[in-house]
Amino acid sequence: MDPSTDLAALVAREAVRDLVARYTWAGDGGRSAELAGLFLPDGVLDVGEHGGRWEGRAEIAAQLEAVAERVAAAGGGAGPVRHHVSSLVVDVASATEAAASAYFLVLTSIGVDHWGRYRDRLAVDPGDGAWRFAERRVRVDGHAEGSLMVPGGR
């Protein structure tokens, strides 16, 4: 095995782990524009049956703001929101492409709110050389009765 390839894969995996963490911190902090900036300009955030498929940074940011407004209107807010991401697996396909999978658990003021899976396609942004989401698929596997974040959870 070529040690330089191993090092490049290790660097890519760490960059992807950092990207996933930054997404989580931006989302939990309500920083929609910052979170949207972690996607390629034409990136996709696909939240499936719980909100649809959002394409491009502007739509991603706008839809996240709409979710925050919906949650606030439903009950004054979710309190602190904390996404816990686990079992992150990163498969590096090349120097500029990777795929990742992870589980998530979300806590809100009601306690455990909802949980599910992330499936990501990632790529290096040719504009600045940073790893970004090309597509993130979010699938909610379940939610608590009274969920503040999942439509219809109340």
N, C-alpha and C positions, 0 to 999 in steps of 0.2 A: 504494500500500500504506500502511496506517495504521501509523505508527511505534510507537504504543502497543501494537498487537497484536504487532509484531515483538519488542518488549521483553518482553512477557508470555510469548511463546513461548520466548525466550531464557532467561528466569528459570526457566520450567518445565523446559526441557531441562537446565539446570545442576542443578536440584533432583533430577531423575531420575538424573543422573550421580553425584551425591553419594550417593543412596540405593543405587545399584548398588555403589559403592565401600564403603559401610558394611556392606552384606550380605557382601561378600567378606572384609573385615577381621574381622567378627564370626565368620563361618564358619571362617576359617583360625585364629582364636584360640580356637576351641572354645566360644564364648559363645552357646549355643543360645537362651537366653531373649532375649538382645539381638537376635539375628537374627530370631527369631519376632516381636519387637516392631516389626519393619520392615514387617510385613504388616498390612492392615486386620484388625479383630477376627475377621471371617469369611473372611479371605484364604486362598488355596490355594497350596500348594507341591506341584506335580505332578512327580514324578521318574520317571514312566513305569514301564517294565518293571523298573527297578532299585530299586523300593521302593514304588511306588503313588502315591496322591493323598492328601495330608494337608490337612485343613480345620481352620482356626482356629489361633490362636496356641498354645494348650496342646498340641494334637496335633503341630504342627510342632516345637515344642521337644522334646517327648517322643520323637518319631521321630528327630530329630537326635542326641539323647543315645543312643538305641538303636544308631544307626550307629556312633557313637564307641565304644560298648562292644563291638560286633561286630568292629570293626577292631582294638581292643586285644586281644581274645580270640584273634584269628587270628594274631597275631604280635607282640604287645607294643607295638603302635602304629605309626603311619605316619611318625613323626618329624615334623619341621615340614611342614605342608601349606600350599602356596601356589597359590592360584587366580590365573591370569593371564587377564584379560578384555580382549578387543580388538574393534575394529570395531563399537563401540556406536553404533547408530542409534536416535534418539528421534523419534517422530512424535507431535506434540502435537495432539490432537483438539479439545480445548476447554480452558477455564481450569482444569478439574478432572479431565480424563482424558487419558491418553497411552498409547502402546504403545512397546515397545523390543525390540530384537533385538541379540544379541552372540554372539561365540564365546568359549569358555573352554578353557584348558589347565591341567591340575592336575599339580603336582610333589609327590612324596612322597620318602621315603627311598630308593625304588628309581629315582628320576629321573622321567621322564615317566610318569605313572600312567594318566590318561585325559583325553579331550577331547570337546567337543561344543558345543551351542548353548543359549542362553537365549532364550525368547520370553516377554515380560512384558506384562501389562495393569496399568496403574498408575492410581491415583486419589488425589485429595486427601481426607484423613481429615477428615470434618466436625467431629470432636471437637477437633482441635488445628490443623487447617490444613496439616499436613505431608503430603508425598507419601509414599505407601506402595504396596506391592505388593497388588493385588487378586488377581492370579494370576501365578505364575512357573512356566513349564514348562521343565524341564531335560531335555534329550535328549543322551544319551551316544552319540557317533558311533563311538568306538573306545576301546580300552584296551590297555595293555601286558600282555604275558604276566607273570603274577605281580602284577597290580594289587592294591593293598592296599585300594582304596576301592570297586571295582566287584564286587558279589557274583558269585562264580564266576570271578573273575579269577585266582585261584590254581590 
